[in-house]
Amino acid sequence: MDITATIARLKQQPGFSDNVGMILVHNGVVRGWSRRDGSTVTAVEVSPDLQKIEALRQEYEQKPGIYRIIIEAHAGWLAPGDDLLFILVAGDIRENVKPVLAELLDRIKAEAVIKTEYRE
């Protein structure tokens, strides 16, 4: 995802300037080490459940103050440094936008993504 281009398109949507005071972006990338034990990760295989991700996106887009949520989840074999997951949350004020990004990210990771690490 080209974040700059995506935000520029978002800004062109009707009602943007009336409803948005903050856009938060999550850009998850493949780490070169495992959270489990710190060992070196050479690759990951990722299988996102795109239907579940879309259902979560729609659910969280209904939260107070949220204007739009855009999500792009990558699938397949990825190497350290590769992009895994983009989430953009646009809304009115930080008290509404910050918790939505945090909760949505946690739910996507827990409910809609299977990731297998390959380590040295």
PyMOL commands that set and color helices and strands:
alter all, ss='L'
color gray80, all
select helices_A, chain A and resi 3-11+16-19+50-61+94-111
alter helices_A, ss='H'
color red, helices_A
select strands_A, chain A and resi 22-29+41-48+66-73+76-78+83-91+113-119
alter strands_A, ss='S'
color yellow, strands_A
deselect
rebuild
show_as cartoon
